[in-house]
Each structure stands twice: as structure tokens, then as C-alpha cells.
Amino acid sequence: MEQLLIIQELLQSTPEKINRFFANTKFLLQENKNLLQAGSPDKDALRTLFINMHTAKGAARSLQLKKFANVLHEVEHTYGTGLKEGTILYTQMKTELEQASSLLENYYIVTGK
């Protein structure tokens, strides 16, 4: 069922836009993964984590990839909370990023790439 929803979302855009989205989003997610692997992020790293997720979420929304945009919104919210409150939920950040990466991979697989 998830694959059918993904297909519906993907059909609302052009292959070129989807491919560009995949490339850019993979880069942003990998950058976040690298930052988190370096250890508990400082304020500058948190800002980058947040901006990357905000950017990816906006791109997903512009392509009407609702399921993915919703997952990215949750990740962005966790990073935003860290920025605002200084509370770093390191394990949650890593887990949510892995979930986002896994969902992106599902979208990618559905395209047959």
C-alpha cells in the first residue's frame, strides 16, 4: 500500500525534478548523518542540521511528496527544538534521520533506479 501512495505522489512531477530532488536530498541527509556521526552536535551543527531538513522538507512539499515531507517535518522539529531549547536529543535525532533516509530509499526504489 505504501508503494502505491509513493507512486501517486511521484506521478505528480516530472522525472527531471524527481531526480534532482533525490540527488539534493541524498546530499543533505548524508551531510546530516556525517554531522551526527561526529558526536553530539554543537549550536552551529544544529543550525546546519535544521537548515538541511528545512530545505529538504520544502523541496518535498513543492513536489507534493506528502509522506516524505511529513517525516522530514518531524526531523526538522526535533532539530529545531534543539536549537531553541538547547536540548539535544542525540539518539532521537539519529533515529529520525535513519527513518527519513529509509523512506527516501523507498521512494528511490519505486522509481526503479
VEXTORRO-207896 format. One record per residue: residue in three letters; residue number from 0; x, y, z of N, C-alpha, C, O, CB in turn. Coordinates in nm, 3 decimals, always signed. Glycine has a CB too. Layout:
N
+------+-----+---------+---------+---------+---------+---------+---------+---------+---------+---------+---------+---------+---------+---------+---------+---------+
| code | pos |     nxx |     nyy |     nzz |    caxx |    cayy |    cazz |     cxx |     cyy |     czz |     oxx |     oyy |     ozz |    cbxx |    cbyy |    cbzz |
+------+-----+---------+---------+---------+---------+---------+---------+---------+---------+---------+---------+---------+---------+---------+---------+---------+
|  ALA | NUM |       X |       Y |       Z |       X |       Y |       Z |       X |       Y |       Z |       X |       Y |       Z |       X |       Y |       Z |
...
+------+-----+---------+---------+---------+---------+---------+---------+---------+---------+---------+---------+---------+---------+---------+---------+---------+
***
This chain:
113
+------+-----+---------+---------+---------+---------+---------+---------+---------+---------+---------+---------+---------+---------+---------+---------+---------+
| code | pos |     nxx |     nyy |     nzz |    caxx |    cayy |    cazz |     cxx |     cyy |     czz |     oxx |     oyy |     ozz |    cbxx |    cbyy |    cbzz |
+------+-----+---------+---------+---------+---------+---------+---------+---------+---------+---------+---------+---------+---------+---------+---------+---------+
|  MET |   0 |  +0.082 |  -0.119 |  +0.000 |  +0.000 |  +0.000 |  +0.000 |  +0.087 |  +0.126 |  +0.000 |  +0.057 |  +0.223 |  -0.070 |  -0.094 |  -0.001 |  +0.121 |
|  GLU |   1 |  +0.196 |  +0.124 |  +0.079 |  +0.285 |  +0.240 |  +0.083 |  +0.341 |  +0.270 |  -0.054 |  +0.352 |  +0.387 |  -0.093 |  +0.399 |  +0.216 |  +0.181 |
|  GLN |   2 |  +0.375 |  +0.166 |  -0.129 |  +0.431 |  +0.188 |  -0.262 |  +0.331 |  +0.255 |  -0.356 |  +0.369 |  +0.337 |  -0.439 |  +0.477 |  +0.056 |  -0.321 |
|  LEU |   3 |  +0.203 |  +0.221 |  -0.343 |  +0.102 |  +0.285 |  -0.427 |  +0.090 |  +0.434 |  -0.396 |  +0.074 |  +0.515 |  -0.486 |  -0.033 |  +0.216 |  -0.408 |
|  LEU |   4 |  +0.096 |  +0.468 |  -0.269 |  +0.091 |  +0.609 |  -0.230 |  +0.213 |  +0.684 |  -0.283 |  +0.202 |  +0.797 |  -0.331 |  +0.082 |  +0.622 |  -0.078 |
|  ILE |   5 |  +0.328 |  +0.620 |  -0.274 |  +0.450 |  +0.681 |  -0.326 |  +0.440 |  +0.702 |  -0.477 |  +0.478 |  +0.808 |  -0.528 |  +0.573 |  +0.593 |  -0.293 |
|  ILE |   6 |  +0.388 |  +0.603 |  -0.548 |  +0.373 |  +0.615 |  -0.693 |  +0.281 |  +0.732 |  -0.727 |  +0.311 |  +0.811 |  -0.817 |  +0.317 |  +0.484 |  -0.752 |
|  GLN |   7 |  +0.169 |  +0.743 |  -0.655 |  +0.077 |  +0.854 |  -0.679 |  +0.147 |  +0.988 |  -0.661 |  +0.128 |  +1.080 |  -0.741 |  -0.042 |  +0.845 |  -0.585 |
|  GLU |   8 |  +0.226 |  +0.998 |  -0.557 |  +0.297 |  +1.124 |  -0.532 |  +0.400 |  +1.152 |  -0.642 |  +0.411 |  +1.265 |  -0.690 |  +0.367 |  +1.119 |  -0.396 |
|  LEU |   9 |  +0.474 |  +1.050 |  -0.681 |  +0.579 |  +1.069 |  -0.781 |  +0.522 |  +1.107 |  -0.918 |  +0.585 |  +1.181 |  -0.993 |  +0.662 |  +0.943 |  -0.794 |
|  LEU |  10 |  +0.404 |  +1.058 |  -0.949 |  +0.344 |  +1.086 |  -1.079 |  +0.301 |  +1.232 |  -1.095 |  +0.267 |  +1.275 |  -1.205 |  +0.226 |  +0.997 |  -1.101 |
|  GLN |  11 |  +0.302 |  +1.306 |  -0.987 |  +0.260 |  +1.447 |  -0.992 |  +0.374 |  +1.539 |  -1.036 |  +0.355 |  +1.661 |  -1.045 |  +0.209 |  +1.491 |  -0.856 |
|  SER |  12 |  +0.489 |  +1.483 |  -1.063 |  +0.604 |  +1.565 |  -1.100 |  +0.673 |  +1.504 |  -1.222 |  +0.637 |  +1.396 |  -1.269 |  +0.703 |  +1.578 |  -0.982 |
|  THR |  13 |  +0.772 |  +1.576 |  -1.272 |  +0.848 |  +1.525 |  -1.387 |  +0.966 |  +1.442 |  -1.339 |  +1.015 |  +1.462 |  -1.227 |  +0.897 |  +1.642 |  -1.476 |
|  PRO |  14 |  +1.012 |  +1.349 |  -1.421 |  +1.130 |  +1.270 |  -1.383 |  +1.252 |  +1.356 |  -1.353 |  +1.330 |  +1.325 |  -1.263 |  +1.163 |  +1.171 |  -1.493 |
|  GLU |  15 |  +1.269 |  +1.464 |  -1.427 |  +1.385 |  +1.551 |  -1.406 |  +1.380 |  +1.614 |  -1.266 |  +1.481 |  +1.618 |  -1.196 |  +1.390 |  +1.661 |  -1.513 |
|  LYS |  16 |  +1.264 |  +1.663 |  -1.228 |  +1.251 |  +1.724 |  -1.095 |  +1.270 |  +1.621 |  -0.985 |  +1.334 |  +1.649 |  -0.883 |  +1.113 |  +1.792 |  -1.080 |
|  ILE |  17 |  +1.215 |  +1.503 |  -1.005 |  +1.229 |  +1.396 |  -0.905 |  +1.376 |  +1.356 |  -0.891 |  +1.425 |  +1.340 |  -0.780 |  +1.143 |  +1.274 |  -0.943 |
|  ASN |  18 |  +1.445 |  +1.340 |  -1.004 |  +1.588 |  +1.302 |  -0.999 |  +1.671 |  +1.408 |  -0.929 |  +1.760 |  +1.375 |  -0.851 |  +1.642 |  +1.278 |  -1.140 |
|  ARG |  19 |  +1.643 |  +1.535 |  -0.958 |  +1.715 |  +1.644 |  -0.892 |  +1.685 |  +1.644 |  -0.742 |  +1.774 |  +1.667 |  -0.659 |  +1.676 |  +1.781 |  -0.955 |
|  PHE |  20 |  +1.559 |  +1.619 |  -0.708 |  +1.520 |  +1.611 |  -0.567 |  +1.597 |  +1.499 |  -0.496 |  +1.650 |  +1.519 |  -0.387 |  +1.368 |  +1.588 |  -0.554 |
|  PHE |  21 |  +1.602 |  +1.381 |  -0.558 |  +1.675 |  +1.268 |  -0.498 |  +1.821 |  +1.304 |  -0.474 |  +1.874 |  +1.280 |  -0.365 |  +1.665 |  +1.144 |  -0.587 |
|  ALA |  22 |  +1.885 |  +1.361 |  -0.574 |  +2.028 |  +1.394 |  -0.561 |  +2.051 |  +1.495 |  -0.450 |  +2.138 |  +1.476 |  -0.365 |  +2.082 |  +1.448 |  -0.695 |
|  ASN |  23 |  +1.974 |  +1.601 |  -0.451 |  +1.992 |  +1.706 |  -0.349 |  +1.959 |  +1.655 |  -0.209 |  +2.031 |  +1.683 |  -0.114 |  +1.905 |  +1.826 |  -0.381 |
|  THR |  24 |  +1.851 |  +1.581 |  -0.197 |  +1.808 |  +1.533 |  -0.066 |  +1.905 |  +1.428 |  -0.011 |  +1.934 |  +1.427 |  +0.108 |  +1.667 |  +1.474 |  -0.074 |
|  LYS |  25 |  +1.954 |  +1.341 |  -0.097 |  +2.055 |  +1.244 |  -0.051 |  +2.178 |  +1.316 |  +0.004 |  +2.233 |  +1.277 |  +0.106 |  +2.096 |  +1.149 |  -0.166 |
|  PHE |  26 |  +2.219 |  +1.422 |  -0.064 |  +2.333 |  +1.500 |  -0.018 |  +2.305 |  +1.560 |  +0.120 |  +2.389 |  +1.551 |  +0.209 |  +2.366 |  +1.611 |  -0.120 |
|  LEU |  27 |  +2.187 |  +1.622 |  +0.136 |  +2.153 |  +1.685 |  +0.264 |  +2.144 |  +1.583 |  +0.377 |  +2.192 |  +1.608 |  +0.488 |  +2.021 |  +1.761 |  +0.252 |
|  LEU |  28 |  +2.082 |  +1.469 |  +0.350 |  +2.071 |  +1.365 |  +0.453 |  +2.208 |  +1.309 |  +0.490 |  +2.235 |  +1.281 |  +0.607 |  +1.979 |  +1.252 |  +0.405 |
|  GLN |  29 |  +2.294 |  +1.292 |  +0.390 |  +2.428 |  +1.242 |  +0.418 |  +2.509 |  +1.342 |  +0.499 |  +2.583 |  +1.304 |  +0.590 |  +2.501 |  +1.209 |  +0.287 |
|  GLU |  30 |  +2.494 |  +1.470 |  +0.467 |  +2.564 |  +1.573 |  +0.545 |  +2.517 |  +1.567 |  +0.691 |  +2.598 |  +1.578 |  +0.783 |  +2.539 |  +1.714 |  +0.486 |
|  ASN |  31 |  +2.387 |  +1.551 |  +0.712 |  +2.336 |  +1.541 |  +0.849 |  +2.388 |  +1.416 |  +0.918 |  +2.422 |  +1.419 |  +1.036 |  +2.184 |  +1.542 |  +0.849 |
|  LYS |  32 |  +2.392 |  +1.308 |  +0.845 |  +2.443 |  +1.183 |  +0.904 |  +2.588 |  +1.202 |  +0.947 |  +2.627 |  +1.158 |  +1.055 |  +2.432 |  +1.066 |  +0.803 |
|  ASN |  33 |  +2.669 |  +1.267 |  +0.863 |  +2.809 |  +1.292 |  +0.896 |  +2.821 |  +1.379 |  +1.020 |  +2.905 |  +1.354 |  +1.107 |  +2.881 |  +1.358 |  +0.777 |
|  LEU |  34 |  +2.738 |  +1.482 |  +1.029 |  +2.742 |  +1.570 |  +1.146 |  +2.706 |  +1.495 |  +1.273 |  +2.768 |  +1.516 |  +1.378 |  +2.646 |  +1.689 |  +1.127 |
|  LEU |  35 |  +2.607 |  +1.407 |  +1.265 |  +2.566 |  +1.332 |  +1.384 |  +2.668 |  +1.224 |  +1.421 |  +2.686 |  +1.193 |  +1.538 |  +2.429 |  +1.268 |  +1.362 |
|  GLN |  36 |  +2.734 |  +1.167 |  +1.321 |  +2.836 |  +1.067 |  +1.349 |  +2.957 |  +1.128 |  +1.419 |  +3.032 |  +1.057 |  +1.486 |  +2.880 |  +0.999 |  +1.221 |
|  ALA |  37 |  +2.974 |  +1.257 |  +1.403 |  +3.086 |  +1.326 |  +1.468 |  +3.061 |  +1.343 |  +1.619 |  +3.151 |  +1.385 |  +1.692 |  +3.109 |  +1.464 |  +1.403 |
|  GLY |  38 |  +2.941 |  +1.311 |  +1.665 |  +2.909 |  +1.322 |  +1.807 |  +2.796 |  +1.420 |  +1.830 |  +2.737 |  +1.472 |  +1.735 |  +3.031 |  +1.365 |  +1.887 |
|  SER |  39 |  +2.767 |  +1.445 |  +1.953 |  +2.658 |  +1.535 |  +1.989 |  +2.684 |  +1.673 |  +1.929 |  +2.789 |  +1.732 |  +1.955 |  +2.642 |  +1.544 |  +2.144 |
|  PRO |  40 |  +2.591 |  +1.724 |  +1.849 |  +2.616 |  +1.848 |  +1.775 |  +2.618 |  +1.974 |  +1.862 |  +2.543 |  +1.985 |  +1.958 |  +2.513 |  +1.865 |  +1.667 |
|  ASP |  41 |  +2.706 |  +2.067 |  +1.825 |  +2.706 |  +2.199 |  +1.889 |  +2.602 |  +2.287 |  +1.819 |  +2.532 |  +2.239 |  +1.729 |  +2.848 |  +2.265 |  +1.883 |
|  LYS |  42 |  +2.592 |  +2.412 |  +1.858 |  +2.488 |  +2.501 |  +1.805 |  +2.503 |  +2.522 |  +1.653 |  +2.403 |  +2.525 |  +1.581 |  +2.494 |  +2.637 |  +1.876 |
|  ASP |  43 |  +2.626 |  +2.536 |  +1.605 |  +2.646 |  +2.554 |  +1.461 |  +2.604 |  +2.430 |  +1.383 |  +2.540 |  +2.440 |  +1.278 |  +2.793 |  +2.588 |  +1.431 |
|  ALA |  44 |  +2.638 |  +2.313 |  +1.435 |  +2.598 |  +2.189 |  +1.369 |  +2.447 |  +2.173 |  +1.374 |  +2.386 |  +2.129 |  +1.276 |  +2.667 |  +2.068 |  +1.436 |
|  LEU |  45 |  +2.385 |  +2.207 |  +1.486 |  +2.239 |  +2.201 |  +1.496 |  +2.172 |  +2.292 |  +1.393 |  +2.072 |  +2.255 |  +1.332 |  +2.193 |  +2.240 |  +1.637 |
|  ARG |  46 |  +2.228 |  +2.408 |  +1.374 |  +2.174 |  +2.501 |  +1.275 |  +2.181 |  +2.439 |  +1.136 |  +2.085 |  +2.447 |  +1.059 |  +2.252 |  +2.635 |  +1.279 |
|  THR |  47 |  +2.293 |  +2.377 |  +1.103 |  +2.309 |  +2.312 |  +0.973 |  +2.212 |  +2.195 |  +0.959 |  +2.149 |  +2.178 |  +0.855 |  +2.454 |  +2.264 |  +0.953 |
|  LEU |  48 |  +2.200 |  +2.114 |  +1.064 |  +2.106 |  +2.002 |  +1.063 |  +1.964 |  +2.053 |  +1.034 |  +1.893 |  +1.996 |  +0.950 |  +2.109 |  +1.926 |  +1.198 |
|  PHE |  49 |  +1.925 |  +2.159 |  +1.103 |  +1.792 |  +2.215 |  +1.087 |  +1.771 |  +2.270 |  +0.946 |  +1.670 |  +2.241 |  +0.882 |  +1.768 |  +2.325 |  +1.191 |
|  ILE |  50 |  +1.866 |  +2.348 |  +0.898 |  +1.853 |  +2.409 |  +0.765 |  +1.844 |  +2.301 |  +0.657 |  +1.765 |  +2.313 |  +0.564 |  +1.973 |  +2.503 |  +0.737 |
|  ASN |  51 |  +1.925 |  +2.197 |  +0.670 |  +1.921 |  +2.088 |  +0.572 |  +1.783 |  +2.022 |  +0.568 |  +1.730 |  +1.996 |  +0.460 |  +2.028 |  +1.983 |  +0.604 |
|  MET |  52 |  +1.726 |  +1.996 |  +0.685 |  +1.594 |  +1.932 |  +0.689 |  +1.486 |  +2.028 |  +0.641 |  +1.391 |  +1.987 |  +0.573 |  +1.561 |  +1.884 |  +0.831 |
|  HIS |  53 |  +1.499 |  +2.154 |  +0.674 |  +1.402 |  +2.254 |  +0.628 |  +1.405 |  +2.263 |  +0.475 |  +1.300 |  +2.271 |  +0.411 |  +1.431 |  +2.393 |  +0.692 |
|  THR |  54 |  +1.523 |  +2.262 |  +0.419 |  +1.540 |  +2.268 |  +0.274 |  +1.481 |  +2.145 |  +0.207 |  +1.406 |  +2.156 |  +0.109 |  +1.688 |  +2.282 |  +0.238 |
|  ALA |  55 |  +1.513 |  +2.027 |  +0.259 |  +1.462 |  +1.903 |  +0.201 |  +1.310 |  +1.895 |  +0.214 |  +1.242 |  +1.851 |  +0.122 |  +1.527 |  +1.781 |  +0.270 |
|  LYS |  56 |  +1.257 |  +1.938 |  +0.329 |  +1.112 |  +1.937 |  +0.351 |  +1.044 |  +2.029 |  +0.249 |  +0.942 |  +1.991 |  +0.191 |  +1.078 |  +1.981 |  +0.495 |
|  GLY |  57 |  +1.098 |  +2.147 |  +0.229 |  +1.040 |  +2.240 |  +0.133 |  +1.041 |  +2.183 |  -0.008 |  +0.944 |  +2.198 |  -0.082 |  +1.115 |  +2.371 |  +0.136 |
|  ALA |  58 |  +1.149 |  +2.118 |  -0.044 |  +1.157 |  +2.056 |  -0.177 |  +1.055 |  +1.944 |  -0.190 |  +0.989 |  +1.931 |  -0.294 |  +1.299 |  +2.002 |  -0.203 |
|  ALA |  59 |  +1.041 |  +1.862 |  -0.086 |  +0.943 |  +1.754 |  -0.089 |  +0.801 |  +1.809 |  -0.101 |  +0.719 |  +1.757 |  -0.177 |  +0.955 |  +1.667 |  +0.037 |
|  ARG |  60 |  +0.774 |  +1.914 |  -0.027 |  +0.640 |  +1.975 |  -0.035 |  +0.614 |  +2.036 |  -0.172 |  +0.503 |  +2.027 |  -0.224 |  +0.624 |  +2.083 |  +0.073 |
|  SER |  61 |  +0.715 |  +2.098 |  -0.230 |  +0.696 |  +2.160 |  -0.361 |  +0.665 |  +2.054 |  -0.468 |  +0.599 |  +2.084 |  -0.567 |  +0.820 |  +2.241 |  -0.401 |
|  LEU |  62 |  +0.713 |  +1.932 |  -0.448 |  +0.686 |  +1.822 |  -0.540 |  +0.565 |  +1.739 |  -0.497 |  +0.532 |  +1.639 |  -0.560 |  +0.808 |  +1.733 |  -0.552 |
|  GLN |  63 |  +0.501 |  +1.782 |  -0.389 |  +0.384 |  +1.715 |  -0.334 |  +0.413 |  +1.572 |  -0.288 |  +0.329 |  +1.483 |  -0.300 |  +0.272 |  +1.713 |  -0.436 |
|  LEU |  64 |  +0.534 |  +1.552 |  -0.236 |  +0.572 |  +1.424 |  -0.176 |  +0.533 |  +1.431 |  -0.028 |  +0.619 |  +1.446 |  +0.060 |  +0.727 |  +1.393 |  -0.195 |
|  LYS |  65 |  +0.404 |  +1.420 |  -0.003 |  +0.348 |  +1.449 |  +0.129 |  +0.402 |  +1.358 |  +0.238 |  +0.438 |  +1.405 |  +0.346 |  +0.198 |  +1.437 |  +0.123 |
|  LYS |  66 |  +0.408 |  +1.230 |  +0.212 |  +0.454 |  +1.137 |  +0.314 |  +0.597 |  +1.170 |  +0.356 |  +0.629 |  +1.174 |  +0.475 |  +0.447 |  +0.992 |  +0.262 |
|  PHE |  67 |  +0.682 |  +1.195 |  +0.258 |  +0.821 |  +1.226 |  +0.288 |  +0.833 |  +1.362 |  +0.356 |  +0.911 |  +1.378 |  +0.450 |  +0.905 |  +1.224 |  +0.161 |
|  ALA |  68 |  +0.756 |  +1.459 |  +0.310 |  +0.758 |  +1.592 |  +0.372 |  +0.716 |  +1.584 |  +0.519 |  +0.773 |  +1.654 |  +0.603 |  +0.666 |  +1.689 |  +0.296 |
|  ASN |  69 |  +0.618 |  +1.500 |  +0.550 |  +0.574 |  +1.485 |  +0.689 |  +0.684 |  +1.425 |  +0.777 |  +0.703 |  +1.468 |  +0.891 |  +0.449 |  +1.398 |  +0.696 |
|  VAL |  70 |  +0.754 |  +1.327 |  +0.725 |  +0.864 |  +1.267 |  +0.801 |  +0.975 |  +1.371 |  +0.822 |  +1.029 |  +1.382 |  +0.931 |  +0.921 |  +1.141 |  +0.729 |
|  LEU |  71 |  +1.008 |  +1.445 |  +0.719 |  +1.111 |  +1.548 |  +0.731 |  +1.068 |  +1.658 |  +0.827 |  +1.152 |  +1.716 |  +0.896 |  +1.143 |  +1.607 |  +0.595 |
|  HIS |  72 |  +0.941 |  +1.687 |  +0.832 |  +0.891 |  +1.787 |  +0.926 |  +0.919 |  +1.743 |  +1.070 |  +0.958 |  +1.825 |  +1.153 |  +0.740 |  +1.811 |  +0.906 |
|  GLU |  73 |  +0.899 |  +1.616 |  +1.099 |  +0.927 |  +1.564 |  +1.233 |  +1.076 |  +1.575 |  +1.268 |  +1.112 |  +1.615 |  +1.379 |  +0.881 |  +1.417 |  +1.244 |
|  VAL |  74 |  +1.160 |  +1.541 |  +1.172 |  +1.305 |  +1.552 |  +1.193 |  +1.342 |  +1.699 |  +1.216 |  +1.415 |  +1.732 |  +1.309 |  +1.384 |  +1.494 |  +1.072 |
|  GLU |  75 |  +1.290 |  +1.785 |  +1.131 |  +1.315 |  +1.929 |  +1.142 |  +1.271 |  +1.981 |  +1.279 |  +1.340 |  +2.062 |  +1.341 |  +1.243 |  +2.006 |  +1.030 |
|  HIS |  76 |  +1.156 |  +1.935 |  +1.324 |  +1.104 |  +1.979 |  +1.454 |  +1.199 |  +1.940 |  +1.568 |  +1.224 |  +2.020 |  +1.658 |  +0.964 |  +1.918 |  +1.478 |
|  THR |  77 |  +1.251 |  +1.819 |  +1.564 |  +1.345 |  +1.774 |  +1.667 |  +1.470 |  +1.861 |  +1.666 |  +1.518 |  +1.902 |  +1.772 |  +1.384 |  +1.626 |  +1.645 |
|  TYR |  78 |  +1.523 |  +1.890 |  +1.546 |  +1.641 |  +1.975 |  +1.536 |  +1.610 |  +2.116 |  +1.582 |  +1.691 |  +2.180 |  +1.650 |  +1.694 |  +1.977 |  +1.393 |
|  GLY |  79 |  +1.493 |  +2.166 |  +1.546 |  +1.450 |  +2.299 |  +1.587 |  +1.437 |  +2.312 |  +1.737 |  +1.474 |  +2.414 |  +1.795 |  +1.319 |  +2.334 |  +1.521 |
|  THR |  80 |  +1.386 |  +2.208 |  +1.799 |  +1.375 |  +2.207 |  +1.946 |  +1.514 |  +2.216 |  +2.008 |  +1.535 |  +2.287 |  +2.106 |  +1.302 |  +2.079 |  +1.995 |
|  GLY |  81 |  +1.607 |  +2.144 |  +1.950 |  +1.745 |  +2.151 |  +1.999 |  +1.802 |  +2.290 |  +1.988 |  +1.871 |  +2.337 |  +2.079 |  +1.832 |  +2.054 |  +1.923 |
|  LEU |  82 |  +1.774 |  +2.357 |  +1.878 |  +1.822 |  +2.493 |  +1.859 |  +1.759 |  +2.591 |  +1.957 |  +1.829 |  +2.673 |  +2.017 |  +1.795 |  +2.539 |  +1.717 |
|  LYS |  83 |  +1.630 |  +2.582 |  +1.973 |  +1.557 |  +2.678 |  +2.057 |  +1.583 |  +2.657 |  +2.205 |  +1.605 |  +2.752 |  +2.280 |  +1.409 |  +2.669 |  +2.030 |
|  GLU |  84 |  +1.580 |  +2.530 |  +2.246 |  +1.586 |  +2.500 |  +2.389 |  +1.724 |  +2.454 |  +2.436 |  +1.749 |  +2.442 |  +2.556 |  +1.485 |  +2.394 |  +2.422 |
|  GLY |  85 |  +1.812 |  +2.429 |  +2.341 |  +1.943 |  +2.379 |  +2.379 |  +1.940 |  +2.233 |  +2.424 |  +2.038 |  +2.183 |  +2.480 |  +2.000 |  +2.464 |  +2.487 |
|  THR |  86 |  +1.827 |  +2.166 |  +2.400 |  +1.811 |  +2.026 |  +2.437 |  +1.848 |  +1.940 |  +2.318 |  +1.781 |  +1.944 |  +2.214 |  +1.665 |  +1.996 |  +2.484 |
|  ILE |  87 |  +1.953 |  +1.864 |  +2.331 |  +1.999 |  +1.780 |  +2.221 |  +1.954 |  +1.637 |  +2.247 |  +2.004 |  +1.570 |  +2.338 |  +2.154 |  +1.789 |  +2.205 |
|  LEU |  88 |  +1.860 |  +1.593 |  +2.166 |  +1.808 |  +1.457 |  +2.175 |  +1.882 |  +1.374 |  +2.072 |  +1.827 |  +1.336 |  +1.968 |  +1.651 |  +1.452 |  +2.151 |
|  TYR |  89 |  +2.008 |  +1.346 |  +2.101 |  +2.100 |  +1.286 |  +2.005 |  +2.048 |  +1.154 |  +1.947 |  +2.049 |  +1.136 |  +1.826 |  +2.234 |  +1.262 |  +2.072 |
|  THR |  90 |  +2.002 |  +1.064 |  +2.032 |  +1.953 |  +0.934 |  +1.985 |  +1.831 |  +0.952 |  +1.897 |  +1.819 |  +0.887 |  +1.793 |  +1.921 |  +0.842 |  +2.104 |
|  GLN |  91 |  +1.740 |  +1.038 |  +1.939 |  +1.620 |  +1.064 |  +1.859 |  +1.658 |  +1.126 |  +1.725 |  +1.599 |  +1.093 |  +1.622 |  +1.524 |  +1.157 |  +1.936 |
|  MET |  92 |  +1.754 |  +1.215 |  +1.725 |  +1.798 |  +1.278 |  +1.601 |  +1.851 |  +1.174 |  +1.503 |  +1.818 |  +1.176 |  +1.384 |  +1.905 |  +1.383 |  +1.629 |
|  LYS |  93 |  +1.932 |  +1.084 |  +1.554 |  +1.989 |  +0.980 |  +1.468 |  +1.880 |  +0.886 |  +1.417 |  +1.878 |  +0.852 |  +1.299 |  +2.095 |  +0.899 |  +1.545 |
|  THR |  94 |  +1.788 |  +0.846 |  +1.505 |  +1.681 |  +0.754 |  +1.467 |  +1.590 |  +0.816 |  +1.361 |  +1.559 |  +0.751 |  +1.261 |  +1.598 |  +0.715 |  +1.590 |
|  GLU |  95 |  +1.550 |  +0.940 |  +1.383 |  +1.461 |  +1.006 |  +1.287 |  +1.531 |  +1.026 |  +1.152 |  +1.468 |  +1.014 |  +1.047 |  +1.415 |  +1.141 |  +1.342 |
|  LEU |  96 |  +1.658 |  +1.057 |  +1.155 |  +1.733 |  +1.073 |  +1.030 |  +1.739 |  +0.941 |  +0.954 |  +1.726 |  +0.938 |  +0.832 |  +1.875 |  +1.126 |  +1.057 |
|  GLU |  97 |  +1.759 |  +0.832 |  +1.026 |  +1.761 |  +0.699 |  +0.962 |  +1.625 |  +0.667 |  +0.901 |  +1.618 |  +0.609 |  +0.793 |  +1.801 |  +0.590 |  +1.065 |
|  GLN |  98 |  +1.517 |  +0.703 |  +0.971 |  +1.382 |  +0.680 |  +0.917 |  +1.362 |  +0.760 |  +0.789 |  +1.306 |  +0.709 |  +0.692 |  +1.275 |  +0.717 |  +1.022 |
|  ALA |  99 |  +1.406 |  +0.884 |  +0.789 |  +1.393 |  +0.968 |  +0.670 |  +1.475 |  +0.909 |  +0.555 |  +1.429 |  +0.904 |  +0.441 |  +1.439 |  +1.112 |  +0.699 |
|  SER | 100 |  +1.596 |  +0.864 |  +0.584 |  +1.682 |  +0.805 |  +0.482 |  +1.620 |  +0.678 |  +0.425 |  +1.625 |  +0.654 |  +0.304 |  +1.820 |  +0.773 |  +0.539 |
|  SER | 101 |  +1.561 |  +0.598 |  +0.511 |  +1.496 |  +0.474 |  +0.468 |  +1.376 |  +0.503 |  +0.379 |  +1.355 |  +0.436 |  +0.278 |  +1.453 |  +0.393 |  +0.590 |
|  LEU | 102 |  +1.297 |  +0.604 |  +0.416 |  +1.182 |  +0.639 |  +0.334 |  +1.227 |  +0.694 |  +0.199 |  +1.166 |  +0.663 |  +0.097 |  +1.093 |  +0.741 |  +0.407 |
|  LEU | 103 |  +1.331 |  +0.775 |  +0.198 |  +1.383 |  +0.825 |  +0.071 |  +1.425 |  +0.708 |  -0.017 |  +1.401 |  +0.709 |  -0.138 |  +1.502 |  +0.921 |  +0.096 |
|  GLU | 104 |  +1.488 |  +0.610 |  +0.043 |  +1.529 |  +0.491 |  -0.032 |  +1.406 |  +0.419 |  -0.090 |  +1.412 |  +0.369 |  -0.202 |  +1.609 |  +0.394 |  +0.059 |
|  ASN | 105 |  +1.296 |  +0.414 |  -0.015 |  +1.173 |  +0.354 |  -0.067 |  +1.121 |  +0.430 |  -0.189 |  +1.079 |  +0.370 |  -0.287 |  +1.065 |  +0.350 |  +0.041 |
|  TYR | 106 |  +1.125 |  +0.562 |  -0.182 |  +1.084 |  +0.642 |  -0.297 |  +1.174 |  +0.611 |  -0.416 |  +1.127 |  +0.596 |  -0.528 |  +1.088 |  +0.792 |  -0.263 |
|  TYR | 107 |  +1.303 |  +0.603 |  -0.390 |  +1.400 |  +0.578 |  -0.496 |  +1.377 |  +0.441 |  -0.559 |  +1.383 |  +0.427 |  -0.681 |  +1.543 |  +0.588 |  -0.440 |
|  ILE | 108 |  +1.351 |  +0.341 |  -0.476 |  +1.327 |  +0.205 |  -0.527 |  +1.203 |  +0.201 |  -0.615 |  +1.203 |  +0.133 |  -0.718 |  +1.312 |  +0.105 |  -0.409 |
|  VAL | 109 |  +1.100 |  +0.271 |  -0.576 |  +0.975 |  +0.273 |  -0.653 |  +1.000 |  +0.327 |  -0.794 |  +0.932 |  +0.287 |  -0.888 |  +0.867 |  +0.358 |  -0.581 |
|  THR | 110 |  +1.095 |  +0.418 |  -0.808 |  +1.124 |  +0.474 |  -0.940 |  +1.199 |  +0.374 |  -1.028 |  +1.215 |  +0.396 |  -1.147 |  +1.205 |  +0.604 |  -0.928 |
|  GLY | 111 |  +1.245 |  +0.264 |  -0.970 |  +1.316 |  +0.163 |  -1.047 |  +1.461 |  +0.192 |  -1.069 |  +1.524 |  +0.134 |  -1.157 |  +1.252 |  +0.145 |  -1.178 |
|  LYS | 112 |  +1.516 |  +0.280 |  -0.988 |  +1.657 |  +0.319 |  -1.003 |  +1.746 |  +0.228 |  -0.921 |  +1.868 |  +0.244 |  -0.921 |  +1.679 |  +0.464 |  -0.960 |
+------+-----+---------+---------+---------+---------+---------+---------+---------+---------+---------+---------+---------+---------+---------+---------+---------+
***
